[in-house]
Amino acid sequence: MITQQIVDPSKIESELLRIWDELAKANKMRASLFNLIVFNELSTRTDYFRTIVQKIIDRFPCRVLFISHDPDRAKSYLKTAISVIAPEGQNLIACDNIDIGIAGSEWERAFSLVLPHIVPDLPIYLLWADDPAKKHPLFEKLCSLADRVIFDSESSDCLYDFAQAAIRLKEEQKMHVADLNWARLEGWRDLLASLFGAKDRLEDLHGIEEIRIIFNAKPTEFFCHLKIQSMYLVALFASRLSWKLKNAKEKKGVFHFSFEGGIEAIIEPTVWETLGSGTVIAVEIKTKSETCYSLARMPQAKHQAAIQIVSKDRCDLPVRYMLGKTASGQSLVREIFQQGTSAFFLEALQQLLILDKKKLC
């Protein structure tokens, strides 16, 4: 990466051109497949989102406009800087990175800076790395530019409020929306669809009596709302199987959901030091026909799940399923190139409004 250079806002493009004139002599090629706007509150998570941006650029070059708001500074400021970022291990291709730092009342100027630096005729993706449930002067303006708005629900203090805000954006403004925590569940969603897609297992699927989800409850400076992915899985089951919630409660970090028909869903924490915070570790399912499904990550191969199925009259040999890696940035890469808004995701959001109505956040 070319060292970041602080520049006057009026000179962003001219300074980028000067840099590229120099890089052209080294056979560097300027490339952009899309525009990526990132908005975040300046905090310890800012470096995490920069890491995510680098992961994206490693796969797909794009022009990045990275906006950081400092909520702790009473005095207003607007600072701009530029740099050129290259994909890791790539010597020929690089792309522009424009940093915009703001504090106080500089919202209008910040938005006016974004507009002239959008590459025309390319898609615009907005990663809103803040709580969409909180009113923000830039939120609606940046959404109006975007083809797709991607959230990180980890940035929200309350899952219920997050789901409500995401649904409202989709229904009222017709925006395509996504969430990184939903994308991080892709491996588990694919596994469950594959496992219960066979006709001979549909009866078991509709005869679920208990589901227990175990997640990694190891907090870090980047992740502290650790039950979200597990909540999404319960919401997925409840929405697809039309479960009706009777009661929801939390006791000592364990979440219990009781549904009509005697169905129970339990979310239980444990700690895996070598796994991403909040990641689902295991899903255990018991059915009315006394068949038990155990789907669990393997300690010696954490990106694989061992599938064990035991019934009254048979015990299948365990098989392995590749869940895929949970590296930072991969979930955002997947969501950028998804089309529209997932119907399953929207149904899960609607179900979260029911599951988390008591705000067990």
ABEGO torsion letter per residue (X at the ends): XBBBBBBBAAAAAAAAAAAAAAAAAAGBBBBBABBBBBBBBBBAAAAAAAAAAAAAAAABBBBBBBBBBBAABABBBBBBBBBBBBBBGBAABBBBBBBBBBBEAAAAAAAAAAAAABBBGBBBBBBBABBAABBBAAAAAAAAABABBBBBAAABABAAAAAAAAAAAAAAAGBBBBBAAAAAAAAAAAAAAAAAABAAAAAAAAABABBBBBBBABBBAABABAAAAAAAAAAAAAAAAGBBBABBBBBGGBBBBBBBGGBBBBBBBBBBAABBBGBBABBBBBBAAGBBBBBBBBAABAABBBBBBBBAABBBBBBBBBAEBABBGAAAAAAAABBEBBAAAAAAAAAAAAAAAAGAX
